[in-house]
């Protein structure tokens, strides 16, 4: 899994890559949270899990990212590690993080994942998941 984020005009986008769609989604999540905090500052102290159903791969990416944001906000967490699996149309997500503290350098707040530049597919034999996020 690898990830990056990019600037396009006034927007910021995230890209995750991996051997499977799930790994690419995990990378997109890592890219999105890297906009907000340096992952090396986030210890995996708290774990939470959630499930969602979505048959459309691209909409599943947006759902995954927005659920992570919502859960992180509700729990007051900075997230730094992610796991996602899929079976029988059901997605199972797990995230690890730590409560925000004064030692964490805050980056730009991400408000949500959007449908802009949304794409999930294989590029040169590697799965890639990308979209623009609202900051």
C-alpha positions in Angstrom: 0.0 0.0 0.0 1.2 3.5 -0.7 -0.5 6.8 -0.8 -0.2 10.5 -1.7 -2.2 13.6 -1.8 -2.1 16.2 -4.5 -3.3 19.7 -5.3 -5.4 20.4 -8.3 -6.4 24.0 -8.8 -7.9 24.9 -5.4 -8.7 21.3 -4.5 -6.8 18.6 -2.6 -7.1 15.0 -3.7 -6.0 11.7 -2.2 -4.7 8.6 -4.0 -4.2 5.2 -2.4 -2.6 2.3 -4.2 -2.4 -1.4 -3.4 -2.5 -5.0 -4.6 -6.2 -5.1 -3.9 -9.0 -2.5 -3.9 -9.1 -2.8 -0.1 -5.4 -1.9 0.2 -5.9 1.1 -2.2 -8.8 2.3 0.0 -6.6 2.0 3.1 -4.0 4.1 1.3 -6.6 6.7 0.4 -7.5 6.9 4.1 -3.9 7.3 5.1 -3.5 10.1 2.5 -6.6 11.9 3.8 -5.5 11.8 7.4 -1.9 12.8 6.4 -3.4 16.1 5.3 -4.6 16.6 8.9 -1.8 15.1 11.0 1.6 13.5 10.6 0.9 9.8 11.0 4.2 9.2 12.8 2.7 11.3 15.7 -0.4 9.1 16.0 0.0 6.1 18.2 -2.5 3.2 17.8 -4.0 3.6 21.3 -7.7 3.2 20.3 -9.3 0.9 17.8 -12.8 1.0 16.5 -14.6 -1.0 13.8 -17.6 -0.4 11.6 -19.4 -2.0 8.7 -21.2 -0.7 5.6 -22.8 -2.0 2.5 -22.1 -0.6 -0.9 -22.0 -2.5 -4.2 -20.6 0.4 -6.3 -16.8 0.4 -5.8 -16.4 4.2 -6.3 -19.2 5.1 -3.9 -17.7 2.6 -1.4 -14.5 4.7 -1.4 -16.4 7.9 -0.6 -18.5 6.1 2.1 -15.3 4.6 3.7 -13.5 7.9 3.8 -16.5 9.8 5.1 -17.3 7.2 7.8 -13.7 7.4 9.0 -13.9 11.2 9.2 -17.3 11.0 11.1 -16.0 8.4 13.6 -12.8 10.3 14.2 -14.6 13.5 14.8 -17.2 11.9 17.1 -14.4 10.2 19.1 -12.0 13.1 19.1 -9.3 11.0 17.4 -6.4 11.5 15.0 -6.2 8.3 12.9 -3.0 6.7 11.6 -3.7 3.1 10.7 -6.5 1.4 8.7 -7.7 -2.0 7.7 -10.5 -2.8 5.3 -12.0 -6.1 4.1 -14.9 -7.1 2.0 -17.1 -10.2 1.9 -20.6 -10.8 0.4 -21.1 -7.1 -0.4 -20.3 -6.0 3.2 -17.3 -3.9 4.0 -15.6 -4.2 7.4 -13.4 -1.3 8.4 -11.0 -1.0 11.4 -9.1 2.1 12.3 -6.5 2.9 15.0 -5.6 6.3 16.4 -5.1 8.4 19.5 -6.9 11.4 21.0 -5.8 14.7 19.7 -3.3 16.4 22.0 -1.2 19.5 22.1 1.9 17.7 20.8 0.3 16.8 17.5 0.9 19.3 14.7 -2.4 19.9 13.1 -2.5 20.2 9.3 -5.5 21.2 7.2 -8.9 19.9 8.3 -10.6 17.6 5.9 -14.4 18.1 5.9 -15.3 15.2 3.6 -14.6 13.1 0.6 -16.3 14.1 -2.6 -17.3 12.7 -6.0 -14.9 15.0 -7.8 -12.2 13.1 -9.7 -13.6 9.9 -8.1 -12.0 6.8 -9.6 -11.3 3.3 -8.5 -9.6 0.9 -10.8 -6.4 -0.8 -11.9 -3.5 1.3 -13.3 -0.6 -0.7 -14.6 -1.6 -3.8 -12.6 -2.0 -1.9 -9.3 -5.3 -0.9 -7.8 -5.8 2.9 -7.4 -8.4 4.7 -5.4 -8.7 8.5 -5.7 -11.0 11.4 -5.1 -10.9 15.1 -4.1 -11.5 16.0 -0.5 -13.3 19.1 0.8 -11.0 21.2 3.1 
